[in-house]
């Protein structure tokens, strides 16, 4: 199994930046694809972006393209979400998740970290 712990959330003004970290523990972390999701109050969880196990391929929701960047450091068992030009609508709890290539769903989730963007 994989255990995930997010950190780096906080309060930031619109137009600012934050970098979220997702520290992973457990066997075969490098073989998992990693995803970032978020959930705002009163809304369903939504997809933010993913990175392949190699880190070579990334995919982002249209709402964050050009502003958010996902990267991973396998040596540190850590995945990052660099967020720039933040908007109030980015306010949400952000979760990282892990998916084994053999699976179609994300089976492992972190506890989440709050990101609040003020206008």
C-alpha positions, 0 to 999 in steps of 0.5 A: 500500500501507499500512504500519502501526506499533503502539506504546503496549503495556506492563505494567499492573495489572488495572483499569488503562488503556493507549492503543495507537497505530497510525501509518499511512503510504502513500497513501489511508489515510483511505479504509481501514477499520481493525481491531484484533486480538489474539493470546494465547499458545497461542490463535488471533488474535481480533477486537477491534474496527473503525472505518469509514474515516470513523470514524463507525461502530465495532464491538467484540467482546463481550469488550471492549464498554464497556471499549475505544474505537477512534478515528482521527485522519486528519490524523495518519494514526493510529488509537487503541485506548483500553483501560480496566479491563484484565483479565489475559485481555486479555494478548496481542500487539495488531495493527492492520490496514487493509482497503480498502472494496473488499476483504473481508479485512484486507490490511495488518498492523502488527508488533504490540505486547505488552500484559501485564496482571498480576493 
